[in-house]
Amino acid sequence: MIIVNTHEAKTKLSQLLTEVESNGETVRICRNGKPIADLAPTGKAVDPLKQHKELQGVKVIKEWNL
């Protein structure tokens, strides 16, 4: 687990996100030495059309006629 203060989290957000994404690292963000948030990896994104065999052949076409 990586522990950073809020200023460092703002300054290095891109780098911290890379650590979370690449290494599965969790980042704890603290204010005045007290933990306030955790930046943690989420589960892998799943394409809803690929979840079900019946929907795998569906093609979504966006047509907006407002």
PyMOL Python script that loads the backbone (N, CA, C, O; Angstrom):
from pymol import cmd

cmd.read_pdbstr("""\
ATOM      1  N   MET A   1       0.843  -1.173   0.000  1.00  0.00           N
ATOM      2  CA  MET A   1       0.000   0.000   0.000  1.00  0.00           C
ATOM      3  C   MET A   1       0.888   1.235   0.000  1.00  0.00           C
ATOM      4  O   MET A   1       1.871   1.316   0.737  1.00  0.00           O
ATOM      5  N   ILE A   2       0.526   2.181  -0.830  1.00  0.00           N
ATOM      6  CA  ILE A   2       1.213   3.464  -0.901  1.00  0.00           C
ATOM      7  C   ILE A   2       0.404   4.462  -0.088  1.00  0.00           C
ATOM      8  O   ILE A   2      -0.818   4.524  -0.223  1.00  0.00           O
ATOM      9  N   ILE A   3       1.070   5.244   0.754  1.00  0.00           N
ATOM     10  CA  ILE A   3       0.394   6.252   1.562  1.00  0.00           C
ATOM     11  C   ILE A   3       0.917   7.629   1.164  1.00  0.00           C
ATOM     12  O   ILE A   3       2.123   7.873   1.186  1.00  0.00           O
ATOM     13  N   VAL A   4       0.001   8.528   0.801  1.00  0.00           N
ATOM     14  CA  VAL A   4       0.382   9.878   0.381  1.00  0.00           C
ATOM     15  C   VAL A   4      -0.541  10.894   1.044  1.00  0.00           C
ATOM     16  O   VAL A   4      -1.645  10.562   1.476  1.00  0.00           O
ATOM     17  N   ASN A   5      -0.071  12.138   1.118  1.00  0.00           N
ATOM     18  CA  ASN A   5      -0.949  13.206   1.607  1.00  0.00           C
ATOM     19  C   ASN A   5      -1.714  13.798   0.425  1.00  0.00           C
ATOM     20  O   ASN A   5      -1.424  13.483  -0.729  1.00  0.00           O
ATOM     21  N   THR A   6      -2.677  14.644   0.712  1.00  0.00           N
ATOM     22  CA  THR A   6      -3.534  15.166  -0.355  1.00  0.00           C
ATOM     23  C   THR A   6      -2.752  15.959  -1.386  1.00  0.00           C
ATOM     24  O   THR A   6      -3.034  15.857  -2.580  1.00  0.00           O
ATOM     25  N   HIS A   7      -1.777  16.748  -0.953  1.00  0.00           N
ATOM     26  CA  HIS A   7      -0.992  17.543  -1.903  1.00  0.00           C
ATOM     27  C   HIS A   7      -0.227  16.631  -2.858  1.00  0.00           C
ATOM     28  O   HIS A   7      -0.220  16.857  -4.068  1.00  0.00           O
ATOM     29  N   GLU A   8       0.414  15.603  -2.312  1.00  0.00           N
ATOM     30  CA  GLU A   8       1.162  14.676  -3.149  1.00  0.00           C
ATOM     31  C   GLU A   8       0.224  13.916  -4.094  1.00  0.00           C
ATOM     32  O   GLU A   8       0.576  13.654  -5.244  1.00  0.00           O
ATOM     33  N   ALA A   9      -0.964  13.566  -3.606  1.00  0.00           N
ATOM     34  CA  ALA A   9      -1.935  12.859  -4.451  1.00  0.00           C
ATOM     35  C   ALA A   9      -2.347  13.729  -5.634  1.00  0.00           C
ATOM     36  O   ALA A   9      -2.456  13.237  -6.757  1.00  0.00           O
ATOM     37  N   LYS A  10      -2.579  15.024  -5.389  1.00  0.00           N
ATOM     38  CA  LYS A  10      -2.950  15.928  -6.489  1.00  0.00           C
ATOM     39  C   LYS A  10      -1.797  16.079  -7.467  1.00  0.00           C
ATOM     40  O   LYS A  10      -2.001  16.085  -8.681  1.00  0.00           O
ATOM     41  N   THR A  11      -0.588  16.200  -6.939  1.00  0.00           N
ATOM     42  CA  THR A  11       0.583  16.426  -7.780  1.00  0.00           C
ATOM     43  C   THR A  11       0.930  15.207  -8.626  1.00  0.00           C
ATOM     44  O   THR A  11       1.345  15.348  -9.777  1.00  0.00           O
ATOM     45  N   LYS A  12       0.764  14.014  -8.066  1.00  0.00           N
ATOM     46  CA  LYS A  12       1.205  12.788  -8.732  1.00  0.00           C
ATOM     47  C   LYS A  12       0.052  11.872  -9.118  1.00  0.00           C
ATOM     48  O   LYS A  12       0.239  10.659  -9.205  1.00  0.00           O
ATOM     49  N   LEU A  13      -1.142  12.426  -9.354  1.00  0.00           N
ATOM     50  CA  LEU A  13      -2.304  11.594  -9.615  1.00  0.00           C
ATOM     51  C   LEU A  13      -2.087  10.643 -10.786  1.00  0.00           C
ATOM     52  O   LEU A  13      -2.418   9.463 -10.675  1.00  0.00           O
ATOM     53  N   SER A  14      -1.547  11.112 -11.888  1.00  0.00           N
ATOM     54  CA  SER A  14      -1.332  10.244 -13.056  1.00  0.00           C
ATOM     55  C   SER A  14      -0.407   9.088 -12.719  1.00  0.00           C
ATOM     56  O   SER A  14      -0.667   7.947 -13.101  1.00  0.00           O
ATOM     57  N   GLN A  15       0.660   9.377 -12.014  1.00  0.00           N
ATOM     58  CA  GLN A  15       1.625   8.337 -11.611  1.00  0.00           C
ATOM     59  C   GLN A  15       0.965   7.329 -10.658  1.00  0.00           C
ATOM     60  O   GLN A  15       1.177   6.123 -10.781  1.00  0.00           O
ATOM     61  N   LEU A  16       0.176   7.825  -9.720  1.00  0.00           N
ATOM     62  CA  LEU A  16      -0.504   6.935  -8.780  1.00  0.00           C
ATOM     63  C   LEU A  16      -1.520   6.053  -9.495  1.00  0.00           C
ATOM     64  O   LEU A  16      -1.642   4.869  -9.179  1.00  0.00           O
ATOM     65  N   LEU A  17      -2.247   6.614 -10.452  1.00  0.00           N
ATOM     66  CA  LEU A  17      -3.200   5.820 -11.230  1.00  0.00           C
ATOM     67  C   LEU A  17      -2.501   4.718 -12.012  1.00  0.00           C
ATOM     68  O   LEU A  17      -3.026   3.612 -12.147  1.00  0.00           O
ATOM     69  N   THR A  18      -1.319   5.023 -12.524  1.00  0.00           N
ATOM     70  CA  THR A  18      -0.537   4.015 -13.241  1.00  0.00           C
ATOM     71  C   THR A  18      -0.161   2.873 -12.307  1.00  0.00           C
ATOM     72  O   THR A  18      -0.235   1.706 -12.691  1.00  0.00           O
ATOM     73  N   GLU A  19       0.244   3.206 -11.079  1.00  0.00           N
ATOM     74  CA  GLU A  19       0.584   2.178 -10.091  1.00  0.00           C
ATOM     75  C   GLU A  19      -0.628   1.293  -9.795  1.00  0.00           C
ATOM     76  O   GLU A  19      -0.508   0.070  -9.718  1.00  0.00           O
ATOM     77  N   VAL A  20      -1.783   1.914  -9.632  1.00  0.00           N
ATOM     78  CA  VAL A  20      -3.009   1.170  -9.337  1.00  0.00           C
ATOM     79  C   VAL A  20      -3.359   0.274 -10.517  1.00  0.00           C
ATOM     80  O   VAL A  20      -3.671  -0.903 -10.336  1.00  0.00           O
ATOM     81  N   GLU A  21      -3.308   0.826 -11.718  1.00  0.00           N
ATOM     82  CA  GLU A  21      -3.698   0.082 -12.913  1.00  0.00           C
ATOM     83  C   GLU A  21      -2.716  -1.037 -13.250  1.00  0.00           C
ATOM     84  O   GLU A  21      -3.132  -2.154 -13.557  1.00  0.00           O
ATOM     85  N   SER A  22      -1.427  -0.748 -13.196  1.00  0.00           N
ATOM     86  CA  SER A  22      -0.413  -1.707 -13.627  1.00  0.00           C
ATOM     87  C   SER A  22      -0.113  -2.771 -12.585  1.00  0.00           C
ATOM     88  O   SER A  22       0.023  -3.951 -12.909  1.00  0.00           O
ATOM     89  N   ASN A  23      -0.010  -2.347 -11.336  1.00  0.00           N
ATOM     90  CA  ASN A  23       0.470  -3.250 -10.292  1.00  0.00           C
ATOM     91  C   ASN A  23      -0.604  -3.680  -9.306  1.00  0.00           C
ATOM     92  O   ASN A  23      -0.331  -4.467  -8.399  1.00  0.00           O
ATOM     93  N   GLY A  24      -1.819  -3.175  -9.471  1.00  0.00           N
ATOM     94  CA  GLY A  24      -2.874  -3.514  -8.534  1.00  0.00           C
ATOM     95  C   GLY A  24      -2.654  -2.908  -7.159  1.00  0.00           C
ATOM     96  O   GLY A  24      -3.240  -3.359  -6.174  1.00  0.00           O
ATOM     97  N   GLU A  25      -1.825  -1.905  -7.091  1.00  0.00           N
ATOM     98  CA  GLU A  25      -1.477  -1.241  -5.836  1.00  0.00           C
ATOM     99  C   GLU A  25      -2.665  -0.439  -5.313  1.00  0.00           C
ATOM    100  O   GLU A  25      -3.458   0.078  -6.101  1.00  0.00           O
ATOM    101  N   THR A  26      -2.795  -0.333  -3.994  1.00  0.00           N
ATOM    102  CA  THR A  26      -3.796   0.525  -3.378  1.00  0.00           C
ATOM    103  C   THR A  26      -3.089   1.748  -2.825  1.00  0.00           C
ATOM    104  O   THR A  26      -2.028   1.634  -2.211  1.00  0.00           O
ATOM    105  N   VAL A  27      -3.675   2.916  -3.040  1.00  0.00           N
ATOM    106  CA  VAL A  27      -3.086   4.169  -2.555  1.00  0.00           C
ATOM    107  C   VAL A  27      -4.014   4.744  -1.489  1.00  0.00           C
ATOM    108  O   VAL A  27      -5.192   4.987  -1.753  1.00  0.00           O
ATOM    109  N   ARG A  28      -3.488   4.960  -0.295  1.00  0.00           N
ATOM    110  CA  ARG A  28      -4.267   5.586   0.776  1.00  0.00           C
ATOM    111  C   ARG A  28      -3.906   7.064   0.810  1.00  0.00           C
ATOM    112  O   ARG A  28      -2.733   7.427   0.894  1.00  0.00           O
ATOM    113  N   ILE A  29      -4.932   7.915   0.744  1.00  0.00           N
ATOM    114  CA  ILE A  29      -4.741   9.363   0.743  1.00  0.00           C
ATOM    115  C   ILE A  29      -5.104   9.889   2.127  1.00  0.00           C
ATOM    116  O   ILE A  29      -6.187   9.616   2.645  1.00  0.00           O
ATOM    117  N   CYS A  30      -4.179  10.651   2.719  1.00  0.00           N
ATOM    118  CA  CYS A  30      -4.366  11.153   4.082  1.00  0.00           C
ATOM    119  C   CYS A  30      -4.392  12.676   4.094  1.00  0.00           C
ATOM    120  O   CYS A  30      -3.761  13.335   3.268  1.00  0.00           O
ATOM    121  N   ARG A  31      -5.142  13.219   5.057  1.00  0.00           N
ATOM    122  CA  ARG A  31      -5.140  14.661   5.307  1.00  0.00           C
ATOM    123  C   ARG A  31      -4.775  14.841   6.779  1.00  0.00           C
ATOM    124  O   ARG A  31      -5.428  14.288   7.664  1.00  0.00           O
ATOM    125  N   ASN A  32      -3.729  15.618   7.025  1.00  0.00           N
ATOM    126  CA  ASN A  32      -3.237  15.830   8.391  1.00  0.00           C
ATOM    127  C   ASN A  32      -2.949  14.509   9.099  1.00  0.00           C
ATOM    128  O   ASN A  32      -3.210  14.360  10.293  1.00  0.00           O
ATOM    129  N   GLY A  33      -2.407  13.555   8.344  1.00  0.00           N
ATOM    130  CA  GLY A  33      -2.030  12.275   8.919  1.00  0.00           C
ATOM    131  C   GLY A  33      -3.177  11.301   9.132  1.00  0.00           C
ATOM    132  O   GLY A  33      -2.949  10.197   9.626  1.00  0.00           O
ATOM    133  N   LYS A  34      -4.402  11.671   8.776  1.00  0.00           N
ATOM    134  CA  LYS A  34      -5.561  10.794   8.956  1.00  0.00           C
ATOM    135  C   LYS A  34      -6.045  10.300   7.596  1.00  0.00           C
ATOM    136  O   LYS A  34      -6.259  11.105   6.689  1.00  0.00           O
ATOM    137  N   PRO A  35      -6.218   8.997   7.443  1.00  0.00           N
ATOM    138  CA  PRO A  35      -6.694   8.451   6.167  1.00  0.00           C
ATOM    139  C   PRO A  35      -8.091   8.980   5.830  1.00  0.00           C
ATOM    140  O   PRO A  35      -8.983   8.986   6.679  1.00  0.00           O
ATOM    141  N   ILE A  36      -8.270   9.426   4.576  1.00  0.00           N
ATOM    142  CA  ILE A  36      -9.580   9.913   4.153  1.00  0.00           C
ATOM    143  C   ILE A  36     -10.126   9.159   2.941  1.00  0.00           C
ATOM    144  O   ILE A  36     -11.334   9.160   2.707  1.00  0.00           O
ATOM    145  N   ALA A  37      -9.247   8.516   2.172  1.00  0.00           N
ATOM    146  CA  ALA A  37      -9.731   7.805   0.985  1.00  0.00           C
ATOM    147  C   ALA A  37      -8.704   6.782   0.537  1.00  0.00           C
ATOM    148  O   ALA A  37      -7.508   6.915   0.797  1.00  0.00           O
ATOM    149  N   ASP A  38      -9.199   5.763  -0.140  1.00  0.00           N
ATOM    150  CA  ASP A  38      -8.335   4.771  -0.776  1.00  0.00           C
ATOM    151  C   ASP A  38      -8.585   4.796  -2.274  1.00  0.00           C
ATOM    152  O   ASP A  38      -9.729   4.848  -2.727  1.00  0.00           O
ATOM    153  N   LEU A  39      -7.509   4.761  -3.027  1.00  0.00           N
ATOM    154  CA  LEU A  39      -7.569   4.655  -4.479  1.00  0.00           C
ATOM    155  C   LEU A  39      -7.189   3.212  -4.791  1.00  0.00           C
ATOM    156  O   LEU A  39      -6.032   2.822  -4.635  1.00  0.00           O
ATOM    157  N   ALA A  40      -8.166   2.421  -5.231  1.00  0.00           N
ATOM    158  CA  ALA A  40      -7.942   0.987  -5.403  1.00  0.00           C
ATOM    159  C   ALA A  40      -8.400   0.547  -6.789  1.00  0.00           C
ATOM    160  O   ALA A  40      -9.270   1.175  -7.392  1.00  0.00           O
ATOM    161  N   PRO A  41      -7.809  -0.536  -7.289  1.00  0.00           N
ATOM    162  CA  PRO A  41      -8.230  -1.038  -8.596  1.00  0.00           C
ATOM    163  C   PRO A  41      -9.662  -1.560  -8.553  1.00  0.00           C
ATOM    164  O   PRO A  41     -10.110  -2.107  -7.546  1.00  0.00           O
ATOM    165  N   THR A  42     -10.363  -1.380  -9.657  1.00  0.00           N
ATOM    166  CA  THR A  42     -11.708  -1.936  -9.782  1.00  0.00           C
ATOM    167  C   THR A  42     -11.604  -3.260 -10.507  1.00  0.00           C
ATOM    168  O   THR A  42     -10.537  -3.625 -11.000  1.00  0.00           O
ATOM    169  N   GLY A  43     -12.697  -3.968 -10.570  1.00  0.00           N
ATOM    170  CA  GLY A  43     -12.721  -5.201 -11.359  1.00  0.00           C
ATOM    171  C   GLY A  43     -12.599  -4.858 -12.831  1.00  0.00           C
ATOM    172  O   GLY A  43     -12.809  -3.714 -13.233  1.00  0.00           O
ATOM    173  N   LYS A  44     -12.269  -5.828 -13.610  1.00  0.00           N
ATOM    174  CA  LYS A  44     -12.154  -5.599 -15.047  1.00  0.00           C
ATOM    175  C   LYS A  44     -13.504  -5.208 -15.617  1.00  0.00           C
ATOM    176  O   LYS A  44     -14.533  -5.769 -15.240  1.00  0.00           O
ATOM    177  N   ALA A  45     -13.498  -4.254 -16.519  1.00  0.00           N
ATOM    178  CA  ALA A  45     -14.729  -3.830 -17.177  1.00  0.00           C
ATOM    179  C   ALA A  45     -15.217  -4.948 -18.100  1.00  0.00           C
ATOM    180  O   ALA A  45     -14.435  -5.570 -18.818  1.00  0.00           O
ATOM    181  N   VAL A  46     -16.500  -5.180 -18.062  1.00  0.00           N
ATOM    182  CA  VAL A  46     -17.091  -6.234 -18.887  1.00  0.00           C
ATOM    183  C   VAL A  46     -18.042  -5.586 -19.877  1.00  0.00           C
ATOM    184  O   VAL A  46     -18.891  -4.775 -19.505  1.00  0.00           O
ATOM    185  N   ASP A  47     -17.892  -5.947 -21.125  1.00  0.00           N
ATOM    186  CA  ASP A  47     -18.798  -5.464 -22.157  1.00  0.00           C
ATOM    187  C   ASP A  47     -20.137  -6.174 -21.981  1.00  0.00           C
ATOM    188  O   ASP A  47     -20.196  -7.398 -22.099  1.00  0.00           O
ATOM    189  N   PRO A  48     -21.211  -5.442 -21.702  1.00  0.00           N
ATOM    190  CA  PRO A  48     -22.494  -6.101 -21.438  1.00  0.00           C
ATOM    191  C   PRO A  48     -22.996  -6.939 -22.603  1.00  0.00           C
ATOM    192  O   PRO A  48     -23.743  -7.895 -22.392  1.00  0.00           O
ATOM    193  N   LEU A  49     -22.605  -6.604 -23.827  1.00  0.00           N
ATOM    194  CA  LEU A  49     -23.050  -7.383 -24.979  1.00  0.00           C
ATOM    195  C   LEU A  49     -22.316  -8.711 -25.086  1.00  0.00           C
ATOM    196  O   LEU A  49     -22.799  -9.630 -25.747  1.00  0.00           O
ATOM    197  N   LYS A  50     -21.151  -8.826 -24.441  1.00  0.00           N
ATOM    198  CA  LYS A  50     -20.381 -10.067 -24.514  1.00  0.00           C
ATOM    199  C   LYS A  50     -20.667 -10.983 -23.330  1.00  0.00           C
ATOM    200  O   LYS A  50     -20.167 -12.107 -23.286  1.00  0.00           O
ATOM    201  N   GLN A  51     -21.457 -10.523 -22.377  1.00  0.00           N
ATOM    202  CA  GLN A  51     -21.781 -11.346 -21.219  1.00  0.00           C
ATOM    203  C   GLN A  51     -22.701 -12.496 -21.581  1.00  0.00           C
ATOM    204  O   GLN A  51     -22.577 -13.590 -21.031  1.00  0.00           O
ATOM    205  N   HIS A  52     -23.622 -12.258 -22.501  1.00  0.00           N
ATOM    206  CA  HIS A  52     -24.648 -13.238 -22.843  1.00  0.00           C
ATOM    207  C   HIS A  52     -24.475 -13.697 -24.287  1.00  0.00           C
ATOM    208  O   HIS A  52     -24.270 -12.886 -25.191  1.00  0.00           O
ATOM    209  N   LYS A  53     -24.561 -14.994 -24.485  1.00  0.00           N
ATOM    210  CA  LYS A  53     -24.388 -15.544 -25.836  1.00  0.00           C
ATOM    211  C   LYS A  53     -25.407 -14.976 -26.812  1.00  0.00           C
ATOM    212  O   LYS A  53     -25.093 -14.764 -27.984  1.00  0.00           O
ATOM    213  N   GLU A  54     -26.629 -14.727 -26.338  1.00  0.00           N
ATOM    214  CA  GLU A  54     -27.678 -14.233 -27.227  1.00  0.00           C
ATOM    215  C   GLU A  54     -27.372 -12.831 -27.752  1.00  0.00           C
ATOM    216  O   GLU A  54     -27.846 -12.450 -28.822  1.00  0.00           O
ATOM    217  N   LEU A  55     -26.588 -12.071 -27.008  1.00  0.00           N
ATOM    218  CA  LEU A  55     -26.319 -10.682 -27.386  1.00  0.00           C
ATOM    219  C   LEU A  55     -24.997 -10.493 -28.113  1.00  0.00           C
ATOM    220  O   LEU A  55     -24.690  -9.376 -28.529  1.00  0.00           O
ATOM    221  N   GLN A  56     -24.207 -11.545 -28.281  1.00  0.00           N
ATOM    222  CA  GLN A  56     -22.883 -11.396 -28.875  1.00  0.00           C
ATOM    223  C   GLN A  56     -22.932 -10.927 -30.320  1.00  0.00           C
ATOM    224  O   GLN A  56     -21.991 -10.277 -30.777  1.00  0.00           O
ATOM    225  N   GLY A  57     -23.993 -11.232 -31.052  1.00  0.00           N
ATOM    226  CA  GLY A  57     -24.083 -10.816 -32.445  1.00  0.00           C
ATOM    227  C   GLY A  57     -24.750  -9.463 -32.637  1.00  0.00           C
ATOM    228  O   GLY A  57     -24.905  -9.003 -33.768  1.00  0.00           O
ATOM    229  N   VAL A  58     -25.146  -8.820 -31.540  1.00  0.00           N
ATOM    230  CA  VAL A  58     -25.853  -7.545 -31.625  1.00  0.00           C
ATOM    231  C   VAL A  58     -24.873  -6.426 -31.933  1.00  0.00           C
ATOM    232  O   VAL A  58     -23.804  -6.334 -31.330  1.00  0.00           O
ATOM    233  N   LYS A  59     -25.248  -5.582 -32.875  1.00  0.00           N
ATOM    234  CA  LYS A  59     -24.432  -4.414 -33.197  1.00  0.00           C
ATOM    235  C   LYS A  59     -25.240  -3.181 -32.805  1.00  0.00           C
ATOM    236  O   LYS A  59     -26.393  -3.029 -33.210  1.00  0.00           O
ATOM    237  N   VAL A  60     -24.633  -2.314 -32.024  1.00  0.00           N
ATOM    238  CA  VAL A  60     -25.327  -1.119 -31.553  1.00  0.00           C
ATOM    239  C   VAL A  60     -24.998   0.039 -32.495  1.00  0.00           C
ATOM    240  O   VAL A  60     -23.832   0.366 -32.719  1.00  0.00           O
ATOM    241  N   ILE A  61     -26.034   0.640 -33.031  1.00  0.00           N
ATOM    242  CA  ILE A  61     -25.873   1.782 -33.929  1.00  0.00           C
ATOM    243  C   ILE A  61     -26.503   2.982 -33.239  1.00  0.00           C
ATOM    244  O   ILE A  61     -27.669   2.949 -32.845  1.00  0.00           O
ATOM    245  N   LYS A  62     -25.729   4.023 -33.103  1.00  0.00           N
ATOM    246  CA  LYS A  62     -26.245   5.227 -32.443  1.00  0.00           C
ATOM    247  C   LYS A  62     -26.844   6.158 -33.489  1.00  0.00           C
ATOM    248  O   LYS A  62     -26.153   6.636 -34.388  1.00  0.00           O
ATOM    249  N   GLU A  63     -28.123   6.401 -33.355  1.00  0.00           N
ATOM    250  CA  GLU A  63     -28.792   7.370 -34.208  1.00  0.00           C
ATOM    251  C   GLU A  63     -29.614   8.281 -33.309  1.00  0.00           C
ATOM    252  O   GLU A  63     -30.566   7.839 -32.666  1.00  0.00           O
ATOM    253  N   TRP A  64     -29.249   9.527 -33.268  1.00  0.00           N
ATOM    254  CA  TRP A  64     -29.942  10.485 -32.415  1.00  0.00           C
ATOM    255  C   TRP A  64     -30.699  11.471 -33.290  1.00  0.00           C
ATOM    256  O   TRP A  64     -30.099  12.306 -33.967  1.00  0.00           O
ATOM    257  N   ASN A  65     -31.986  11.368 -33.268  1.00  0.00           N
ATOM    258  CA  ASN A  65     -32.843  12.289 -34.005  1.00  0.00           C
ATOM    259  C   ASN A  65     -33.675  13.071 -33.005  1.00  0.00           C
ATOM    260  O   ASN A  65     -34.845  12.768 -32.772  1.00  0.00           O
ATOM    261  N   LEU A  66     -33.066  14.057 -32.433  1.00  0.00           N
ATOM    262  CA  LEU A  66     -33.777  14.830 -31.410  1.00  0.00           C
ATOM    263  C   LEU A  66     -34.373  16.092 -31.984  1.00  0.00           C
ATOM    264  O   LEU A  66     -35.006  16.860 -31.260  1.00  0.00           O
TER     265      LEU A  66
END
""", "prot")
cmd.dss("prot")
cmd.show_as("cartoon", "prot")
cmd.util.cbc("prot")
cmd.orient("prot")
